[in-house]
Amino acid sequence: MQSKLVKLIIVFLLVQVSLMAQSHKVYVLVHGAWHGGWCWQRVSEKLRADGNIVYTPTLSGLGEHNNQPHDSINLDTHITDIVNLLNMEDLHDVVLVGHSYAGVVITGVADRIPERISKLIYLDAVLAENGQSALSVQPPAVQADFKKGAVPYGMRSLPTLSAGFFGVSNPKDEQWVNERLTLQPYHTFAQPLVLKHPYGNHLPLIYIACTQPQLPSLRQFADRTRQSSQWKYYEMKTGHDAMITQPVELANLLVSLSR
């Protein structure tokens, strides 16, 4: 009798462990232009506290890698950064999140290694199709401003924008963000995306639009995904840098979308 009870307890515990393992996810959070892995600190803390595995890589030439020369860094470099991370860490069933410019990056990653990814989440992100770039999909006035801003840097870098532009209004947060923003390699914006498979490579597509305030240049992407049956569309009533302004709410939303 006792032997049967022990066996039942063991089976019960194994089932609970299995269920817990299934509920915990692997997240790779990819930052946008001028940012670095640092911007995800509050979100990753919440996700990890709930038992998830979280990676917040910094793309080449940005954040703590801003010592790297921008001449040789382009969109392919950033796509390869994330492909290498997933391969070297042997990650599978990854919930791949791309913020802003990184929407173009994660699209490129999914085109190369879809077998390691469970779904793609675009956080207020730029969407570029095959042959388009992060620059070419911007309104003409924005394209002109970016090109003009890159001239003093020899067309190698894009000057930083302020935290206020990204919707960060809390003075303490604004200072913290401004102290960490760095120049963006110009060719990451200028190089066209090359896709060998359909957009998203048959992975589930989710778009989260940040709407208060909404960046005018990103409204086109929110509208497109909201009206498409290929996308699941959500909104957060906060500014562009939701990971700074509403980190707990964002973490909770990511968990709910990962189930």
Secondary structure, DSSP 4 states (H G I P E B T S, - for coil): -HHHHHHHHHHHHHHHHHHHHHH--EEEEE--TT--GGGGHHHHHHHHHTT-EEE-PPPTTSGGGTTS-GGG--HHHHHHHHHHHHHHTT--SEEEEEETTHHHHHHHHHHH-GGGEEEEEEES-----TT--TTTTS-HHHHHHHHHHHGGGTTSEEPPPPGGGGT---HHHHHHHHTT--PEEHHHHHSPP--SSSGGGG--EEEEEE-TTPPGGGHHHHHHHHT-TTEEEEEESS-S-HHHHSHHHHHHHHHHHT-
